[in-house]
C-alpha cells in the first residue's frame, strides 16, 4: 500500500488565523506528508490574522508551487463574547457556522481545481504531529474506511524535563461513538459532566484497538477518501435543547454522519497522535486530575452519558 501512494493524489486543507509560529513549525510536516504521494496540493484558507500569518502563508505559496493560499479580511470575530443568550461561545452557532463556512471554502477550491484520491484536513495550529504516523494510518487502514482521525493528546513536562502524554483524549467535541446518532442525544455537549465522562470512555476505548470505529471524530487531523466526501458540505445541526442556548454540534458531526450514510467506516487511529500543547505537570495539576478522575468514576457508574 505504501508504494500505491505514489500513484495517488492528495489534497491537504488547512485553516489558519493568528498562528504564525505553529504554521512555520508544521509547514515541513505537511510537505513531508504530501511528498509520500505521487502528487499533492495544499489549500489554505486564512482570515483576519494580525501576527504575520498572512505574510508567512504568502511566502510559502511563492516558495512551494503545490501551495494555494486564500487570504481574506472579514473584520469579524470567529468566537463571540459570552452572553446570557450565548453562554457557550466555543460551541455557539456563530462560531460553528463560520468554521463550516471556512471548511466549505477550502472544499469548493478543491472541487474547482483538483480531483484527488484522498483529502486531509489538518489543524495547523497544533503543536506537532508525526508525518509518518499520518502515512502509516492510511497504509494500514481497514478496507471499508472513509475517514481516519487522529488521537489528540496533551504532553505534560515533568520536573526532570521529560514528557508524559496524558492518557485521555483532548478533543471530544467532534467525537461520537459508533452507532450513536447525535440528534437523539439532547443537550449532552453543554452538560458540564459530559466532557469528563466521554473523555475517559473515549480514551479507554481507544486503548483497546488500533483503529477505533466511531460515528464522528477529528482531533486535529481528518483523512478522507475523496469519493466518500464528494458532494458533502459542512453545516450546523442542533437538537431542540441546543437551540435554547444557541449551541450547535461540531461541524464535523453532521459531515461525518453523511459519510457513514454512504456506507463507509470511520476510525480513530491510536498511533496517529497529535500533540495539542505542552503543560508543566505541577503538583496542583496532579491533585486536580486525581479529584476529577474520582468524580468521573462516580459519573460513569450512573450510566451511559449519550442516553
C-alpha positions in Angstrom: 0.0 0.0 0.0 2.9 2.4 0.7 4.1 2.0 -2.9 0.5 2.6 -4.1 0.5 6.1 -2.5 2.9 7.1 -5.3 0.1 6.5 -7.7 -2.3 8.7 -5.7 -3.1 12.4 -5.5 -3.6 14.0 -2.0 -5.0 17.4 -1.3 -4.4 18.8 2.2 -6.7 21.5 3.6 -5.7 24.0 6.3 -7.4 26.8 8.2 -5.2 29.5 9.7 -5.6 32.6 11.8 -3.0 34.2 14.0 -0.9 31.0 14.2 2.4 32.0 12.6 4.7 30.1 15.0 2.8 26.8 14.7 2.4 27.4 11.0 6.1 27.7 10.4 6.8 24.7 12.7 4.3 22.5 10.9 4.9 23.5 7.3 7.7 20.9 6.8 5.5 18.2 8.3 2.7 19.0 5.9 5.2 18.9 3.0 6.5 15.5 4.2 3.1 14.0 4.2 2.5 15.4 0.7 5.8 14.1 -0.6 4.7 10.5 0.1 2.2 10.8 -2.7 2.6 10.9 -6.5 1.1 14.4 -6.4 -0.1 16.7 -3.7 -1.5 20.2 -3.2 -2.2 22.3 -0.1 -5.2 24.6 0.0 -5.1 27.1 3.0 -7.8 29.4 4.0 -6.7 32.3 6.2 -8.7 35.3 7.6 -8.0 38.4 9.6 -4.6 37.5 11.0 -2.6 40.1 12.8 0.6 38.2 13.8 2.2 37.7 10.4 0.4 34.5 9.5 -0.9 36.1 6.2 2.6 37.0 5.1 4.0 33.6 6.1 1.4 31.9 4.0 2.0 34.1 1.0 5.7 33.4 1.2 5.0 29.6 1.5 2.9 29.7 -1.6 5.6 31.6 -3.5 8.3 29.1 -2.4 6.2 25.9 -2.9 4.1 25.7 -6.1 2.0 23.0 -4.5 0.5 25.5 -2.1 -2.5 27.8 -2.6 -3.2 30.5 0.0 -6.6 32.1 0.1 -6.3 35.1 2.4 -9.3 37.3 3.3 -10.2 40.1 5.7 -13.7 39.7 7.1 -13.5 42.1 10.1 -15.4 39.5 12.1 -14.6 37.5 15.2 -14.9 33.8 14.9 -15.6 33.3 18.7 -18.3 35.6 20.0 -18.3 37.1 23.5 -20.1 35.1 26.2 -23.6 36.4 26.9 -26.8 35.2 28.6 -28.2 34.4 25.1 -25.0 32.6 24.1 -23.4 31.1 27.2 -21.1 28.7 25.3 -19.0 30.8 22.8 -16.8 27.9 21.6 -19.9 25.8 20.8 -22.1 28.7 19.6 -24.0 28.7 16.4 -22.0 31.8 15.4 -18.6 30.0 15.7 -19.7 26.7 14.1 -21.4 28.5 11.2 -18.1 30.3 10.5 -16.0 27.2 10.9 -18.3 25.3 8.5 -18.1 28.2 6.0 -14.3 28.2 6.1 -14.0 24.5 5.6 -16.5 24.6 2.7 -14.4 27.4 1.2 -11.5 25.0 1.1 -13.6 22.2 -0.3 -15.0 24.5 -3.0 -11.5 25.4 -4.1 -10.5 21.7 -4.2 -13.6 20.7 -6.3 -13.0 23.5 -8.7 -9.3 22.8 -9.3 -8.4 19.2 -8.4 -9.6 15.6 -8.5 -7.8 13.9 -5.6 -7.9 10.4 -4.4 -7.6 11.5 -0.8 -8.3 14.7 1.1 -7.0 15.6 4.5 -7.9 18.5 6.9 -5.1 19.3 9.4 -5.3 21.8 12.3 -2.2 23.7 11.5 -2.2 25.5 14.9 -1.4 22.3 16.9 1.9 21.9 18.5 3.1 18.9 16.5 2.3 15.7 14.7 4.4 13.0 13.1 4.1 12.8 9.3 5.0 9.1 9.2 2.0 8.4 11.6 -0.3 10.0 9.1 1.1 7.9 6.2 1.0 4.7 8.2 -2.6 5.3 9.3 -3.6 5.3 5.6 -1.4 2.3 4.7 -2.8 0.1 7.4 -6.4 1.3 7.5 -9.4 -1.2 7.4 -10.7 -1.8 3.9 -14.0 0.0 4.4 -12.6 3.2 5.7 -13.9 6.5 4.5 -12.5 8.7 7.3 -9.5 8.4 9.6 -9.0 10.7 12.6 -6.1 11.5 15.0 -5.6 10.7 18.7 -5.4 14.2 20.3 -3.1 14.5 23.4 -1.6 16.9 25.8 2.0 16.4 26.9 2.9 17.2 30.5 6.5 18.2 31.2 7.8 16.7 34.4 10.3 18.3 36.9 13.2 16.4 35.3 12.4 17.8 31.8 10.8 14.5 30.5 7.4 14.5 28.9 4.4 12.4 29.8 1.4 12.1 27.5 -1.9 12.5 29.3 -3.7 9.2 28.6 -7.1 10.8 27.8 -8.2 12.4 24.6 -8.0 16.2 24.4 -10.8 17.0 21.9 -14.1 15.3 22.3 -16.4 18.0 20.7 -16.3 16.2 17.3 -16.5 12.7 18.8 -19.5 10.4 18.7 -19.2 6.6 19.5 -20.0 4.1 16.8 -23.8 3.7 16.3 -24.8 6.9 18.2 -27.0 9.4 16.4 -26.2 12.9 17.6 -29.7 14.1 17.1 -31.0 11.7 19.7 -28.6 12.9 22.4 -30.4 16.0 23.7 -28.1 18.6 25.3 -25.1 16.4 26.1 -22.4 18.8 24.6 -23.3 21.5 27.2 -23.7 19.1 30.1 -20.8 20.0 32.5 -20.3 16.4 33.4 -20.3 15.0 29.9 -16.9 16.2 28.8 -15.2 14.4 31.7 -17.1 11.2 31.2 -16.8 10.9 27.5 -13.1 11.8 27.6 -12.5 8.9 29.9 -14.6 6.5 27.9 -13.1 7.6 24.6 -9.6 7.3 25.8 -10.2 3.8 27.4 -11.9 2.5 24.2 -9.0 3.7 22.0 -6.5 1.7 24.1 -8.3 -1.5 23.2 -7.9 -1.3 19.4 -5.5 0.5 16.9 -8.5 1.6 14.8 -11.5 2.6 17.0 -14.8 2.6 15.0 -16.8 5.8 15.6 -19.7 7.8 14.2 -17.6 11.0 14.2 -14.2 12.4 15.4 -11.5 14.8 14.3 -8.8 15.6 17.0 -6.7 17.8 14.7 -6.4 15.5 11.6 -9.1 14.0 9.4 -8.2 12.0 6.3 -10.9 11.1 3.8 -11.4 9.1 0.7 -12.5 11.8 -1.8 -15.2 9.5 -3.1 -16.6 9.4 0.4 -16.9 13.1 0.8 -17.6 14.1 -2.8 -20.6 16.5 -2.8 -20.7 16.8 1.0 -20.6 20.1 2.9 -20.1 21.2 6.5 -23.1 22.7 8.3 -24.6 23.4 11.7 -27.0 21.0 13.3 -29.0 21.3 16.5 -31.4 19.5 18.8 -34.3 21.4 20.2 -32.4 21.5 23.6 -29.3 23.1 22.0 -31.4 25.8 20.2 -32.4 27.2 23.6 -28.7 28.0 24.4 -27.7 29.0 20.8 -25.4 25.9 20.5 -24.6 23.7 17.5 -23.0 20.3 17.3 -19.4 20.5 16.0 -19.4 20.9 12.2 -17.6 17.6 11.8 -20.6 15.6 13.3 -23.2 16.1 10.5 -20.4 15.9 7.9 -19.2 12.6 9.2 -22.7 11.3 9.6 -23.2 11.8 5.8 -20.1 9.7 5.2 -21.5 6.9 7.3 -24.8 7.1 5.4 -22.8 6.4 2.2 -21.6 3.1 3.7 -18.1 4.0 4.8 -16.4 3.2 8.1 -14.9 5.9 10.3 -12.0 5.2 12.6 -9.9 7.0 15.3 -6.3 5.8 14.8 -4.5 5.3 18.1 -1.0 5.7 16.6 -1.8 8.9 14.7 -1.1 11.2 17.6 -1.5 15.0 17.5 0.1 17.0 20.4 -2.0 20.0 21.0 0.2 21.6 23.7 2.7 21.1 26.5 1.9 22.0 30.1 4.0 21.8 33.2 3.0 18.9 35.4 2.7 20.8 38.7 1.6 19.2 42.0 -1.7 21.2 41.8 -2.4 19.8 38.4 -1.8 16.3 39.6 -4.1 16.7 42.5 -6.8 18.3 40.4 -6.6 15.4 37.9 -6.9 12.9 40.7 -10.0 14.6 42.0 -11.6 14.8 38.5 -10.8 11.1 38.0 -12.7 10.1 41.1 -15.6 12.3 40.0 -15.6 10.7 36.6 -15.7 7.2 38.0 -18.8 8.1 40.0 -20.5 9.6 37.0 -19.7 6.6 34.8 -21.4 4.4 37.4 -24.6 6.4 36.8 -24.9 5.1 33.2 -24.3 5.9 29.6 -23.9 9.7 29.0 -25.2 9.5 25.5 -28.7 8.3 26.6 
